[in-house]
Amino acid sequence: GDLVLDAFAGSGTTGAVAHKMKRSWILIEMGEQCVTHIQPRLKKVVTGQDRGGISSAINWQGGGGFHFLS
């Protein structure tokens, strides 16, 4: 039931890991990397195409979803 908040999302790593760990998360970022890096990365997490980080340790296969607001 944890909620993870990252007010300086950068490249989206916190959101990616929180999502894979089935935590609710909120990312905040003002830079253009929201569209160029974070959103595409999180789409890969959801579809299971992001195999980096903790994916192998938890056998991440994809799933879930997210809302992107700009």
Residue, then its C-alpha position, 0 to 999 in steps of 0.5 A: g500500500d505504499l505511495v512513492l513520490d518523486a518530485f524530481a523524476g529525471s529519467g523515471t527510475t523511481g517510477a519504474v522500480a516502484h511500478k515493478m514492485k507494485r507500489s502506487w507512484i507519482l512522478i513530477e518533472m518539468g523538463e522535456q524529458c517527461v515526453t522524451h524519456i520518462q513516458p517511453r520508459l514507463k511504457k516499456v515497463v508496462t509492456g514488459q520490454d524494460r528488462g533492466g534494474i530489478s526485473s530479473a530479481i522479481n521476474w517482471q513480465g509487465g503489467g499495470g498502467f499509468h496516466f500521463l498528464s502534461 
